[in-house]
Amino acid sequence: MSNDRRKSLAEPSNRPQLDENSESGATGREAINVPKSVAGSGALDRLVDTARGYAHQATSENTNKAYTKDWKHFSSWCRKRGANALPPSPELIGLYIADCAAPDDTAAALSVSTIERRLSGLAWQYQQRGFVLDRKDRHIATVLAGIRRKHARPPMQKAAILGEDILKMVATLSYGLRDLRDRAILLVGYAGGLRRSEIVSLDVARDDTPDGGGWIEIMDQGAVLTLNAKTGWREVEIGRGSSAQTCPIHALEEWMSYAKIDFGPVFQRVTRDDRKATGARLSDKHVARLIKRTVLDAGIRSDLPEAERLALFSGHSLRAGLASSAEVDERHVQKHLGHASAEMTRRYQRRRDRFRVNLTKAAGL
């Protein structure tokens, strides 16, 4: 046994006392406590609650749910095989990911990307419990390398919604209150190159709601969106379009005017009778459902069966569509999408530059 492993087993008292068989997962808050060497007090207890609140915000809700699901699956897998999930055992985790790639039962094999995500989730869960999972340990790293070599496939990218596609999609919407909202979602999401979570997190103004992820400032030339995005705060400029029918700012203003929205979430739920906004923020799942529904209604990729068409498009199709359609310098697209590298931007540009430069002819063939 290594010195690190002996140390981890010898000093359990300094770690949060969590049930090793618990399938609920850690949220990052359990480890926040008053130091044992300090006497508790009302002021310190209040700060514990505050610190736990910040710890919970360290990762997004979707990430927390995914990591909790990862831990639940792993701890269940361990229990069925008479093993303990704590402390971390690289040998055991190597066997676990091998079983994920080639299950010994009727379960479906997981993709390489899902297995890697599971490892990230387990590493995070162990960290919250005061342990360190060494993913470079040979029992994990070599097994994972073999899984990648045997099972890795090119990434399955969602199809981009191009300029002509988005026009067909908004044309399927009428002018009821719900459709006014959905038209604004599609056009603003497309022109802004926004993630679906960024779309629904927008508030009318700064600090309108505690769960807001940004706000909008509408100007004569367009709108500036300030977003607390995946990679940090950034501003996105959305200019006005060439016609009222396709202008994202016009669609946004029309929705907010008819829905009488001047505070709180920009994109809200609508009552059943389609007459009033409720004030409740939309879920990001609505954006994905809206895209799939209007893709079908607009007849986009009608050469494919309906199930394949539904699988081909998602919330990310708006973001990929802008990157693929905007005929401007790549640097502007990179800034607009908030990417740290040009390489990441190119991943979103579905076939945009394909065969634009013919090196075969340039080489004299």
KASUL-V933013 format. One line per field, one symbol per residue. psi: psi as a letter, one per 20 degrees, with the letter a starting at -180 (. if undefined). burial: # if it has 16 or more other ideal C-beta (glycine too) atoms within 10 Angstrom, else .. A space follows every 10 residues. Layout:
psi=???
burial=???
//
This chain:
psi=prhgggghhi lhhiqpnqph jpjhqqiihh iorpqhippq rgghhghggg hhghhhihqr ghgggghghg hggghggggh jkrphqrpoh gghghghhhh hmqjbjqqqq rghhghhggg ggggghghjj rponiiqhhg ghghghgghh iqqqpoqqqq orghghghgh iiqbkrgghg ghghgggghg hilqqhhhgi iprgrpkgqh jqjrrpoprg ibqppopnah japqppporq riqhhjphgg hghgghghil ojqbqgorqq rhjkiqpiip qqqihhgghg ggghgghikp liiqqgghgh hhqahihggh gghhhomrph hhggggikqh qhghhhhino jgjpjhpnhg hhjj.
burial=.......#.. .......#.. ....#####. ##........ .......... .#..#..... ...#.###.# #####.##.. ....###### .######### #........# ##..###### ######.### ..##..#.## ..##..#... .......### ##..##.### .##...#### ########## ########## ####...##. .#####.... .##.###.#. ...#.#.#.# #....##### ##.###..#. #..####### ......#... ##.#.###.# ##.###.#.# ........#. .######### ######.... ..##.####. ....#..### .#........ .....
//
